[in-house]
Amino acid sequence: MGNQFEQIFTKKEKTKKNEFQPFPFRGGFEKKKITEEGERVELSPDRKEQLDSMVAEVVKLFEGSDVSWAIDGGLSVSLLRGEYIGEHRDLDVAVENSQLEKLQQLVESKGFGLFATLNTSEAPTYLFWIIAVDGDGLIQKDKSLSFINVHKIRRNKQGLPLNESGDALPAKWFESEVVEYQGRTLNLAHPAKTAYYKLQSLRNYDINDLKYLIDAGGLNLEDIETIEKNLEKEPQTNDPKYYAYRREVIKMMKEWL
């Protein structure tokens, strides 16, 4: 990933000071917040309050808009359970690729900017982020909600969602789960979609997240078998040991039901 951000879409005149900015949030999440056993570190009271505030702010951000959105990634597992499973690196939100310009207009009206960074590690792609900014477009890191990772939902001409390879995925996976949390209505990623992407990543904490997801009642046997079929038909470009391990994890998931 490159280390520079660019605000996108806007036709406003830019100045050198806000056209490019260094990446404002550094990694190291796995080393700092994950145990060797893949368990997320327990939240401190202050960190729990911070996450609660982030969730409340993201609801406010999208309130009254017609931009479709859903909290994605590991945080969606916690919110589906109704309690945090441990530390989370950030807040991920899934939006439709076709609504990016509308998303920019929305976030700019509420004190944020939509930024892009070019990922050149493989085929060049843009990664998107919603980041709190001041009136000059300069990044602000001290807000209760200062950084959102945007997951784009791409679709084919038939309206079916696509994976990174351009293959169609089940439309059901991209329908939001609507839950109530602390008196707020939240849109969460469908549990099958979350499980699908965690099975692609297979970080040590992804395995425990999958267990939490099943314990929360988010997946049934049909979901797991559909995920398994979609994964098996995708091109196998990694080490064969990776795919053997993934099959073992899927087998465990069925046993956890």
VENVENNOR-V307242 format. One record per residue. RES is the residue in one letter. SS is DSSP state (A for helix, B for strand, O for the rest). D_CENTER is the distance of its C-alpha to the mean C-alpha in Angstrom with 1 decimal. Layout:
res = (RES/RES)
ss = (SS/SS)
d_center = (D_CENTER/D_CENTER)
This chain:
res = (M/G/N/Q/F/E/Q/I/F/T/K/K/E/K/T/K/K/N/E/F/Q/P/F/P/F/R/G/G/F/E/K/K/K/I/T/E/E/G/E/R/V/E/L/S/P/D/R/K/E/Q/L/D/S/M/V/A/E/V/V/K/L/F/E/G/S/D/V/S/W/A/I/D/G/G/L/S/V/S/L/L/R/G/E/Y/I/G/E/H/R/D/L/D/V/A/V/E/N/S/Q/L/E/K/L/Q/Q/L/V/E/S/K/G/F/G/L/F/A/T/L/N/T/S/E/A/P/T/Y/L/F/W/I/I/A/V/D/G/D/G/L/I/Q/K/D/K/S/L/S/F/I/N/V/H/K/I/R/R/N/K/Q/G/L/P/L/N/E/S/G/D/A/L/P/A/K/W/F/E/S/E/V/V/E/Y/Q/G/R/T/L/N/L/A/H/P/A/K/T/A/Y/Y/K/L/Q/S/L/R/N/Y/D/I/N/D/L/K/Y/L/I/D/A/G/G/L/N/L/E/D/I/E/T/I/E/K/N/L/E/K/E/P/Q/T/N/D/P/K/Y/Y/A/Y/R/R/E/V/I/K/M/M/K/E/W/L)
ss = (O/O/O/B/B/B/B/O/O/O/O/O/O/O/O/A/A/A/A/B/B/B/O/O/O/O/O/O/A/A/A/A/A/B/O/O/O/O/O/B/O/O/O/O/A/A/A/A/A/A/A/A/A/A/A/A/A/A/A/A/A/A/O/O/O/O/O/O/B/B/B/B/A/A/A/A/A/A/A/A/A/O/O/O/O/O/O/O/O/O/B/B/B/B/B/B/A/A/A/A/A/A/A/A/A/A/A/A/O/O/O/B/B/B/B/B/B/B/B/O/O/O/O/O/B/B/B/B/B/B/B/B/B/O/O/O/O/O/B/O/O/O/O/O/O/O/B/B/B/B/B/B/B/O/B/O/O/O/O/O/B/B/O/O/O/O/O/B/O/O/A/A/A/A/O/O/B/B/B/B/B/O/O/B/B/B/B/B/O/O/A/A/A/A/A/A/A/A/A/A/A/O/O/A/A/A/A/A/A/A/A/A/A/A/A/O/O/O/O/O/A/A/A/A/A/A/A/A/A/A/A/A/O/O/O/O/O/O/O/A/A/A/A/A/A/A/A/A/A/A/A/A/A/A/A/A/O)
d_center = (16.8/19.3/19.9/20.5/18.7/20.2/19.9/19.8/21.8/24.1/27.8/28.9/30.9/29.0/30.6/30.2/28.8/25.6/25.1/23.7/22.3/21.4/17.8/17.8/15.7/16.7/15.3/17.3/14.8/16.0/19.6/19.5/17.4/17.9/21.3/23.0/22.7/18.9/19.0/16.8/19.3/20.6/19.7/22.6/23.7/22.8/19.2/18.9/20.3/18.0/14.9/16.9/17.6/14.0/13.3/16.7/16.2/13.1/15.3/18.1/16.2/15.9/19.1/21.8/19.9/19.7/16.3/14.2/10.9/8.8/6.7/4.0/4.1/7.4/8.2/8.5/11.1/12.9/13.2/14.4/16.9/18.0/18.0/16.0/16.1/16.3/14.7/11.0/10.5/8.4/6.7/3.3/5.1/6.2/9.8/12.8/14.0/17.4/16.5/15.6/19.1/19.1/15.9/17.7/20.7/19.0/17.3/20.6/22.6/20.8/21.0/18.0/17.7/15.4/15.6/15.3/16.0/17.6/16.6/20.0/19.6/20.2/20.5/19.8/16.5/15.0/11.6/10.9/10.6/12.1/14.6/17.6/20.9/24.6/27.1/27.5/23.8/23.7/20.6/21.0/19.4/21.3/19.6/18.2/15.0/15.2/11.9/8.5/6.2/6.5/5.5/9.2/11.0/14.3/17.3/20.9/24.1/24.3/21.0/19.3/15.7/15.7/14.2/14.5/18.1/18.8/19.6/19.2/17.1/18.2/17.7/17.4/14.0/12.7/14.7/13.1/14.5/16.4/17.2/19.3/18.4/21.0/22.6/19.6/18.2/14.5/12.5/10.2/8.7/11.8/12.4/13.8/10.7/8.8/12.1/12.6/9.8/10.8/14.3/13.8/12.7/15.2/14.9/17.4/15.1/13.2/16.7/17.1/13.8/15.1/18.4/17.0/15.3/18.8/20.6/18.9/20.3/17.1/18.5/22.0/24.0/23.6/19.8/20.1/22.9/21.1/18.2/21.0/22.8/20.0/19.3/23.1/23.8/21.5/23.4/23.8/23.6/23.0/25.6/27.0/26.5/22.7/23.2/25.9/23.6/20.9/23.7/24.8/21.4/21.5/25.1/24.2/21.6/24.5/26.7/24.4/24.8)
